[in-house]
Amino acid sequence: MAMPLSERVSAWRRTRAQPDAMTIGEHFGELRRRLLVAVGAFVVLTCVSVFLYNWEFSLLRHPYCEIVATHSCSFYVTAPLDALSLRVKLAAFGGAVLASPVVLWELWRFVTPGLRPSEKRYAVPFVVASVLLFLFGCAVVYVVLPHTLGWLVHVGGPRIRPLLNPNTYFTLVLLLMVLFGITFEFPVLLVALQLARVLKPATLLRHWRWWVIGITVASAFFTPSSDPFSMIALAVPLTFFYFASVGVGKLLRR
């Protein structure tokens, strides 16, 4: 008689090595399994993103159309492979965004066995917060992008008319989205460091001026478009996230 599925799962959990009893080789095996799941999710969802190409293209082209409303909202390729590389680029970015919940979950599942039971309960909230903050960063770029493009196009004077290559344009847009999405994970990292007792809320509040200066300088240095709108759109939310993270960390430590 076949063993019920619930009993088989329970037996697998009992026979599976515990984190404190695993060898280095078993830890690497666990890491490899997590990486394979994350990479597999990225590959599958990238294939799904291929079929969303027209929607992704129209969505990301819209800010460009806002600054060239009096002209044809078109791009011009200068090499035979430009169109193919653009499709691959958008598919990979869409796959990365769609697979981010799976990737973050696998990362947390690899880390959480080494945490205390009181700390494991933060796994799901941290994954959800990380995904939402990444998407929020992309949304901020989308809102600010027309102002960024308008400034970049008109900074050279009224005699310049935009005639953009799609690869150059979408590379800038995706680079900004990746930058904002990753840097908007700053509060998650800051709260995690406070929960791990690496940083103290009182210390962070005492040195807040240096943190604000550092955030402003880093925003100006790492913004790939070098325009004031993107810099402000990055520095202001990060400064708010800093103080919010201190409050959340202080509350959770209690």
SULFEN-V22598 format. One record per helix or strand of 3 or more residues. SS is the DSSP state (a for helix, b for strand). FROM is the first residue (numbers start at 1). TO is the last residue. Records with the same first field share a line. If there is no record, write none. Layout:
SS->FROM-TO ; FROM-TO
This chain:
a->5-15 ; 19-21 ; 24-50 ; 53-67 ; 82-112 ; 117-120 ; 122-154 ; 166-183 ; 186-195 ; 201-206 ; 208-222 ; 228-253
